[in-house]
Amino acid sequence: MELKDVVMKLIGNIEPVGSTDIDEKRFENLVQLCDLTEELIFEIEKVATDNKDRPEYSMKKAGEYASMYREKYRNVLYYE
């Protein structure tokens, strides 16, 4: 089982189906998933900001990777 599968199993289904009772719960699940995603993005941002210019190889490597990831998804999310 992949990590994403574990997270989605814990959070639950997020896809609305057009039934008010079911969709109310799925909306709550979506909010939880979005909140978690925001927290994870902030963690990645912190690693990028704190480490990309460090002289230590392993710290710089992590910071540069996080920075690259950030830029990659910034371009994907804001592509018009």
N, C-alpha and C positions, 0 to 999 in steps of 0.2 A: 504494500500500500504506500503510495506517494504521500509526502507531507501535505500537499494540497488536498488530497482525499481525506486525510485525517481532519484538517481544519474544516472542510466543508461538512464532514460528518458531525463534528462538534457544533457547528453553527446551524446547520440545517439548510433546507432548500430555500433559494432566494427568488426563484422564477415565479411570477404571478400567473394564475390560471383563470382569473375572472370570477372567482368565488370569494365574496367578502370575508368570510370566516377564515378561509385558508390564506388568502392574500394578506390579511392583517398580520398573521404570524410570519409569513414570508417577508413582509416589509420589515418587521422587527429584526429578522435574520439579516436582511440586506444592510440595515443600519449597523448592526454588529460587525459585519464584514467590512464595511466602509471605515468604521472606527478603527478596527484592527489594521487595515491597510494603511491608514493615515499614521498610526503609531509606528508601523514597520518602515514607512518612508522616512519618518523623522529619525529613526535609528540609522538608516543608510546615510542620510544627510549628515548626521553627526560624525560618522566614521569618515565621510568624505572631507568635511570641513576641518576636522581635528587632525587628520593624518596625511593628506595628500602632499603636503610640503615638508613632511618630517624627513630628517636625514637617515633614520634607521630604516633599513631595507624593508623589513616585514611590515612596519607601520605604513611606510610610503606605498608599498604594494597594495595593502588593503584600502588605503585612502584613494589611490588612483583608480582602483577597480570600482569602488563605490561612486566616485566622481564620474567615471565613464558610464556606469549604469544610470546614474541620475540624468546625465545628458542624453543618453539613448532614449529614455522614457519621457523626458521632457519634450523631445522632438516628436515622439509618437503621440503623446497626449495632446499636444498643441498643434498638430499638423492640420492645416486647413486646405 
